[in-house]
């Protein structure tokens, strides 16, 4: 959790909040990048160290793999979900939950934001620019090199820059999440690392780590000896998966 010496404060609902607010991590990336799975895993990890953890679902475009689809998981672990009402969970509507202000201005919270994965989705982030521009949020760009549009350097650069423009936020780090689910191979991961390194070099944004499918964990120390990696659990399934 971030510490701040900012003494500016304001009242909301009878409580006093510091201007810099919560410790915020924003997860974004192209459709199919796996950002929602990463957001879930980040929230579960944060909950081990902090009592107040919230996930804000700002993915107002993607009809699949949204944080709101993991309500049961968050409830089980005592993580707050800031999302449209349950009856609207499947709606492909530009609904932004107003309750987000309660958590982003509370310095006791760690907040994981699952943001839309393209220019239109990232526009939802821009709505809150004046609120969290002083909070110095961590903004992660998730890259899955197996998705057609971002499988090339030009496509990845264009996507990242569109997200920055729409959100008015600077990407602070790149995560390689190149995978094809349970069929992911070492070659898939390495191709993603190569693309991410080129993206990092061109835009001067650090490549932070590689996200691994669980079945590759036993091989990671061998084929990624000098590259940070993190295995994650998979929680979400597409409607046609059993």
Secondary structure, DSSP 4 states (H G I P E B T S, - for coil): --------EEEETTEEEETT-SEEEEEEESTTS-HHHHHHHHHHHHHTT-SEEEEEEE--S-SSS-GGGGHHHHHHTT-EEE-S-GGGTT--S----TTHHHHHT-TTEEEEEEE-SSHHHHHHHHTTHHHHTTTT-EEEEEE-TTSGGGSSHHHHHHHHHHHHHHHT----EEEE----GGG--HHHHHHHHHHHHHHHHHHT--EEEEEE-GGGHHHHHHHTTTS-EEE-------TT--
